[in-house]
Amino acid sequence: MNAFDVPAVDYDSFMGRYSRPLAERFAEFAELDDAQRVLDVGCGPGALTGVLVDRLGAGRVSAAEPSRRFAAACRERHPGADVRVTPAETLPWPDATFGVALAQLVLPFMDDAPAGAAEMRRVVRPGGTVAACSWDQRGGMRMLRVFWEAVRSEADDTHNESRRLWSTPEELQGLWAGAGLEEVQVGELTVEAEYVDFDDFWRPFLAGVGPAGAYCAGLDAGTQARIRDRCRRLLGDPQAGFTLPARAWAVRGRVPAP
């Protein structure tokens, strides 16, 4: 199944509770103040797009998203923003269109991240900012870490997201330097998400969102039940509401002058 061809409401319940607060911190890290036009690459249903619209106004915000379903949700939620269905590797805007281009939680899912980074640089004017952030898949995103740890004890975990590239400070630094960006800086962004109970944690996995959800939704009921029980134990068998922390690594750089 396509891990991102799902209803926006399912994404919201799975990742949206993290991506919305992350978007606020990422926008601050990217330093948007003097941007005339901003591009959100891989916008999904529009968590970061909404923050950009709130700060700059819809007329100054564009967004790119390969999933038609997510692009439609983003367009509906943020009328006036220029939302287009397109992958990061082939952005349809002319050179030097934007002051800032951002990519939140999308680099590990690009078919060709170096090409995507090069495209983001191309559409940003000299002196402008190109920035991205990815979850710390080596353990800093606890919701996913708990799930894949449970999978390892009960089933095949070859789809584990911790093996994806572009989620460490070193990888992000190298990717941005390789794209020819200057003044490259890496920072840490942390957020927390609230759950009303364990079922609120578990239910979104069954909707098939992202690699973890798609993997979980494809399992037989017995394996799902064992992984569910293991997740509950790893979380300390919560009987009420709880919060989980998540850490992302962010990178930004400047487009050099000609």
Secondary structure, 3 states (H helix, E strand, C coil): CCCCCCCHHHHHHHHHHHHHHHHHHHHHHHCCCCCCCEEEECCCCCHHHHHHHHHHCHHHEEEEECCHHHHHHHHHHCCCCEEEECCHHHCCCCCCCEEEEEEECCHHHCCCHHHHHHHHHHCEEEEEEEEEEEECCCCCEHHHHHHHHHHHHHCCCCCCHHHCCCCCHHHHHHHHHHCCCEEEEEEEEEEEEEECCHHHHHHHHHHCCHHHHHHHHCCCHHHHHHHHHHHHHHCCCCCCCEEEEEEEEEEEEECCCC
